[in-house]
Amino acid sequence: MKAQRDAFISALFEKAKKDKSIILISVDMGAPSLDRWRQELPQQFFAAGISEQNAINFAAGLSATGKKVYIYYMAAWSARCFEQLRYSCAMANNPITVLGNGIALGYTPAGPAHCPTEDIAYMRSLCDIEIYSPCNSATAEALVEITCRHPIRFRYIRLERSYPQMLHMLDVNEDILSRGLTTIKHGSGTGPKICILSSGYMLGRALDVANRLTAEGKHVSVVDLFKIKPINTEALEAALSDKDTVVTIEEQNLFGGFGSAICETMADLNSQKRVLRIGLPERYIFENGTRDHLLDTNGLSVEDIYDKIQVLYEDNKDSN
């Protein structure tokens, strides 16, 4: 499987060969997909070094002159240059596209400094920003078309370093991209109608849990909500219309994150559905280990998620 970073940057390269206004700024030591830019499009590629704050201001300046600017860096550095993102991009209305690689625990075992487990919370606080969190490389590549066709928006695209094999074949098309969400498993079975919403890497675990519950005869569906801001309220309302309970699963701290965004949208829709938010504990994770190990030992194992959702069915049985 091609990494999301390489899928996006390679597809953007093909666009840039025909559109000289497309500029890529890299805050990275190097990668094969970046080398093509350096070698073949040197006038449209800038290696900024490890200088995120300066790179954002530089990107904003280029954007102000009419360039279609993309900046690539490790997602954790959005916190380091948040001031520049707010003042030079959002407030100044300079519509750059930020590619944040290695979201959540993607850079383990490098430690919490390299693992942004709260980036959804602070990035979605910026005015008029679009936030995407694709689950596979096909979706990441498809987002190139959107950003090139409509370059007047400030965007943050959260890229996974890797993702479960089962997500590789999920379909993506114009209609799905325009809606910002898609139901990838339809509910069947008995009991309360539960919908699990997730995105990115955790979508794999959401499907594992849903398949297990479905095998037991329970009713559960799964929605990939990859456009986190703004959430398509009409599409979300339609996806949840026949559901009793909503479960959100995220590889983020719960305060202000993915689940919070969904709860806010449901509140605006005056939805009375029960909601269960599942995410990382409220602490920084300093333990060493693989991504899967840290998820498993911090409340996001398939078994942990299953147990939390199973309680919803038990509660329904008791109430009857």
PAZA-810489 format. One record per residue (C-alpha): x, z, y. Coordinates in steps of 0.2 Angstrom, whole numbers, always signed. Layout:
N
+-------+-------+-------+
:    xx :    zz :    yy :
+-------+-------+-------+
:     X :     Z :     Y :
...
+-------+-------+-------+
//
This chain:
320
+-------+-------+-------+
:    xx :    zz :    yy :
+-------+-------+-------+
:    +0 :    +0 :    +0 :
:    +6 :    -4 :   +17 :
:    +7 :   +11 :   +29 :
:    -6 :   +11 :   +43 :
:    +8 :   +11 :   +56 :
:   +16 :    -5 :   +49 :
:    -1 :   -13 :   +46 :
:    -6 :   -10 :   +64 :
:   +11 :   -14 :   +72 :
:   +13 :   -30 :   +62 :
:    -4 :   -37 :   +66 :
:    -1 :   -33 :   +84 :
:   +15 :   -42 :   +83 :
:    +6 :   -58 :   +78 :
:    -6 :   -56 :   +93 :
:    +9 :   -53 :  +105 :
:   +17 :   -69 :  +100 :
:    +3 :   -78 :  +108 :
:    -1 :   -66 :  +122 :
:   +14 :   -62 :  +133 :
:    +5 :   -48 :  +141 :
:    +5 :   -37 :  +126 :
:   +19 :   -24 :  +127 :
:   +24 :   -11 :  +114 :
:   +34 :    +5 :  +118 :
:   +42 :   +14 :  +104 :
:   +46 :   +33 :  +104 :
:   +55 :   +32 :   +87 :
:   +72 :   +30 :   +80 :
:   +66 :   +14 :   +70 :
:   +56 :    +6 :   +57 :
:   +56 :   -12 :   +49 :
:   +39 :   -16 :   +58 :
:   +48 :   -12 :   +75 :
:   +63 :   -22 :   +71 :
:   +53 :   -38 :   +71 :
:   +48 :   -34 :   +89 :
:   +66 :   -30 :   +94 :
:   +73 :   -46 :   +87 :
:   +59 :   -58 :   +90 :
:   +50 :   -52 :  +106 :
:   +63 :   -42 :  +115 :
:   +54 :   -45 :  +132 :
:   +39 :   -37 :  +125 :
:   +47 :   -22 :  +116 :
:   +54 :    -6 :  +124 :
:   +63 :    +7 :  +113 :
:   +61 :   +23 :  +124 :
:   +71 :   +35 :  +114 :
:   +64 :   +52 :  +111 :
:   +57 :   +54 :  +128 :
:   +38 :   +54 :  +126 :
:   +34 :   +60 :  +144 :
:   +44 :   +47 :  +152 :
:   +37 :   +34 :  +140 :
:   +19 :   +38 :  +145 :
:   +23 :   +36 :  +163 :
:   +32 :   +20 :  +160 :
:   +17 :   +14 :  +149 :
:    +5 :   +18 :  +163 :
:   +15 :    +9 :  +176 :
:   +15 :    -7 :  +165 :
:    -3 :    -5 :  +162 :
:    -6 :    -4 :  +181 :
:    +1 :   -21 :  +183 :
:   -11 :   -29 :  +171 :
:    -1 :   -27 :  +155 :
:    -9 :   -23 :  +138 :
:    +2 :    -8 :  +133 :
:    +3 :    +0 :  +117 :
:   +14 :   +16 :  +114 :
:   +19 :   +22 :   +97 :
:   +26 :   +39 :   +93 :
:   +24 :   +54 :   +81 :
:    +6 :   +61 :   +84 :
:   +13 :   +79 :   +87 :
:   +21 :   +73 :  +103 :
:    +4 :   +70 :  +111 :
:    +4 :   +89 :  +115 :
:   +21 :   +87 :  +123 :
:   +16 :   +73 :  +135 :
:    -2 :   +79 :  +137 :
:    +0 :   +81 :  +156 :
:    +6 :   +63 :  +158 :
:    -9 :   +57 :  +147 :
:   -21 :   +66 :  +158 :
:   -14 :   +62 :  +175 :
:    -5 :   +45 :  +172 :
:   -18 :   +37 :  +160 :
:   -35 :   +45 :  +160 :
:   -36 :   +51 :  +178 :
:   -27 :   +35 :  +185 :
:   -38 :   +24 :  +174 :
:   -23 :   +15 :  +165 :
:   -30 :   +10 :  +148 :
:   -15 :   +11 :  +136 :
:   -17 :   +12 :  +118 :
:    -8 :   +27 :  +110 :
:    -3 :   +26 :   +92 :
:    +0 :   +43 :   +85 :
:    +8 :   +43 :   +68 :
:    +8 :   +57 :   +55 :
:    -8 :   +66 :   +60 :
:   -12 :   +84 :   +53 :
:    -1 :   +89 :   +39 :
:    +6 :   +71 :   +37 :
:   +24 :   +76 :   +42 :
:   +26 :   +91 :   +30 :
:   +38 :   +99 :   +26 :
:   +44 :   +97 :   +44 :
:   +34 :  +113 :   +49 :
:   +20 :  +115 :   +62 :
:   +29 :  +108 :   +76 :
:   +28 :   +91 :   +68 :
:   +10 :   +93 :   +61 :
:    -4 :   +92 :   +74 :
:   -18 :  +102 :   +67 :
:   -27 :  +103 :   +84 :
:   -24 :   +85 :   +92 :
:   -43 :   +80 :   +90 :
:   -47 :   +95 :  +101 :
:   -36 :   +92 :  +115 :
:   -36 :   +73 :  +115 :
:   -55 :   +72 :  +115 :
:   -55 :   +83 :  +130 :
:   -48 :   +69 :  +141 :
:   -61 :   +59 :  +150 :
:   -67 :   +42 :  +144 :
:   -55 :   +41 :  +130 :
:   -59 :   +33 :  +113 :
:   -52 :   +41 :   +97 :
:   -51 :   +33 :   +80 :
:   -45 :   +40 :   +64 :
:   -44 :   +26 :   +51 :
:   -44 :   +30 :   +32 :
:   -34 :   +15 :   +26 :
:   -23 :    +1 :   +32 :
:   -36 :   -12 :   +33 :
:   -46 :    -2 :   +45 :
:   -30 :    +2 :   +56 :
:   -26 :   -17 :   +56 :
:   -44 :   -21 :   +61 :
:   -43 :   -10 :   +76 :
:   -29 :   -22 :   +83 :
:   -43 :   -35 :   +86 :
:   -54 :   -22 :   +95 :
:   -40 :   -16 :  +106 :
:   -34 :   -33 :  +110 :
:   -52 :   -40 :  +113 :
:   -56 :   -25 :  +124 :
:   -40 :   -19 :  +132 :
:   -48 :   -10 :  +147 :
:   -50 :    +7 :  +137 :
:   -39 :   +22 :  +135 :
:   -37 :   +24 :  +117 :
:   -29 :   +36 :  +104 :
:   -27 :   +29 :   +86 :
:   -23 :   +43 :   +74 :
:   -13 :   +35 :   +60 :
:   -10 :   +42 :   +43 :
:    +8 :   +41 :   +35 :
:    -1 :   +39 :   +18 :
:   -18 :   +40 :   +10 :
:   -26 :   +42 :    -7 :
:   -26 :   +26 :   -17 :
:   -45 :   +27 :   -19 :
:   -47 :   +24 :    +0 :
:   -37 :    +8 :    -1 :
:   -51 :    -4 :    -6 :
:   -65 :    +3 :    +6 :
:   -73 :   -11 :   +15 :
:   -71 :   -14 :   +34 :
:   -80 :   -27 :   +44 :
:   -86 :   -31 :   +62 :
:  -102 :   -21 :   +60 :
:   -94 :    -6 :   +53 :
:   -81 :    -6 :   +66 :
:   -94 :    -7 :   +80 :
:  -104 :    +7 :   +73 :
:   -89 :   +18 :   +71 :
:   -95 :   +26 :   +54 :
:  -100 :   +20 :   +37 :
:  -109 :   +28 :   +22 :
:   -96 :   +25 :    +8 :
:  -106 :   +35 :    -5 :
:  -125 :   +36 :    -6 :
:  -134 :   +51 :   -12 :
:  -144 :   +53 :   -28 :
:  -149 :   +68 :   -38 :
:  -159 :   +84 :   -35 :
:  -158 :   +99 :   -23 :
:  -155 :   +98 :    -5 :
:  -149 :   +82 :    +2 :
:  -131 :   +85 :    +8 :
:  -121 :   +73 :   +18 :
:  -102 :   +76 :   +19 :
:   -94 :   +69 :   +35 :
:   -75 :   +66 :   +35 :
:   -61 :   +54 :   +40 :
:   -43 :   +49 :   +36 :
:   -34 :   +58 :   +22 :
:   -47 :   +71 :   +19 :
:   -60 :   +57 :   +15 :
:   -52 :   +56 :    -2 :
:   -55 :   +74 :    -6 :
:   -73 :   +73 :    +1 :
:   -76 :   +59 :   -12 :
:   -68 :   +69 :   -26 :
:   -80 :   +83 :   -22 :
:   -95 :   +72 :   -20 :
:   -92 :   +63 :   -37 :
:   -91 :   +80 :   -45 :
:  -107 :   +86 :   -38 :
:  -116 :   +70 :   -42 :
:  -110 :   +71 :   -60 :
:  -119 :   +87 :   -60 :
:  -135 :   +79 :   -54 :
:  -134 :   +85 :   -36 :
:  -139 :   +75 :   -21 :
:  -124 :   +71 :   -10 :
:  -118 :   +57 :    +1 :
:  -102 :   +54 :   +10 :
:   -99 :   +46 :   +27 :
:   -83 :   +40 :   +35 :
:   -84 :   +44 :   +53 :
:   -68 :   +36 :   +60 :
:   -73 :   +34 :   +78 :
:   -72 :   +52 :   +84 :
:   -75 :   +49 :  +102 :
:   -87 :   +43 :  +108 :
:   -98 :   +46 :   +92 :
:  -111 :   +33 :   +90 :
:  -126 :   +45 :   +91 :
:  -139 :   +32 :   +85 :
:  -128 :   +28 :   +70 :
:  -125 :   +46 :   +66 :
:  -143 :   +50 :   +68 :
:  -148 :   +36 :   +56 :
:  -135 :   +42 :   +43 :
:  -142 :   +60 :   +43 :
:  -160 :   +56 :   +45 :
:  -165 :   +60 :   +28 :
:  -152 :   +74 :   +25 :
:  -156 :   +93 :   +24 :
:  -138 :   +99 :   +27 :
:  -122 :   +92 :   +35 :
:  -104 :   +97 :   +29 :
:   -89 :   +92 :   +39 :
:   -72 :   +92 :   +31 :
:   -56 :   +91 :   +42 :
:   -37 :   +93 :   +41 :
:   -38 :  +102 :   +58 :
:   -41 :  +119 :   +65 :
:   -60 :  +121 :   +67 :
:   -61 :  +126 :   +85 :
:   -64 :  +110 :   +95 :
:   -60 :   +98 :   +81 :
:   -69 :   +85 :   +70 :
:   -83 :   +97 :   +65 :
:   -86 :  +103 :   +83 :
:   -88 :   +85 :   +89 :
:  -101 :   +82 :   +76 :
:  -110 :   +98 :   +80 :
:  -110 :   +94 :   +99 :
:  -118 :   +77 :   +95 :
:  -131 :   +85 :   +84 :
:  -135 :   +98 :   +97 :
:  -138 :   +84 :  +110 :
:  -149 :   +75 :   +97 :
:  -159 :   +92 :   +95 :
:  -155 :   +91 :   +76 :
:  -161 :  +107 :   +66 :
:  -150 :  +103 :   +51 :
:  -139 :  +116 :   +43 :
:  -121 :  +113 :   +46 :
:  -106 :  +119 :   +36 :
:   -89 :  +116 :   +44 :
:   -73 :  +116 :   +32 :
:   -56 :  +115 :   +39 :
:   -39 :  +123 :   +40 :
:   -37 :  +142 :   +44 :
:   -34 :  +148 :   +62 :
:   -15 :  +149 :   +61 :
:    +1 :  +138 :   +61 :
:    +7 :  +134 :   +43 :
:   +26 :  +138 :   +41 :
:   +26 :  +137 :   +22 :
:   +36 :  +123 :   +14 :
:   +28 :  +111 :    +2 :
:   +20 :   +94 :    +1 :
:    +4 :   +89 :   +10 :
:    -7 :   +91 :    -5 :
:    +1 :  +108 :    -9 :
:    -2 :  +115 :    +9 :
:   -20 :  +109 :    +8 :
:   -22 :  +117 :    -9 :
:   -16 :  +133 :    -3 :
:   -25 :  +134 :   +14 :
:   -43 :  +132 :    +8 :
:   -44 :  +113 :    +7 :
:   -42 :  +110 :   -12 :
:   -55 :  +100 :   -20 :
:   -60 :  +116 :   -29 :
:   -61 :  +126 :   -13 :
:   -72 :  +113 :    -5 :
:   -83 :  +111 :   -20 :
:   -86 :  +130 :   -21 :
:   -91 :  +131 :    -3 :
:  -103 :  +117 :    -5 :
:  -110 :  +123 :   -21 :
:  -115 :  +139 :   -12 :
:  -127 :  +128 :    -2 :
:  -136 :  +123 :   -18 :
:  -136 :  +141 :   -24 :
:  -144 :  +146 :    -8 :
:  -157 :  +133 :   -10 :
:  -161 :  +139 :   -27 :
:  -163 :  +157 :   -22 :
:  -174 :  +152 :    -7 :
:  -186 :  +144 :   -19 :
+-------+-------+-------+
//
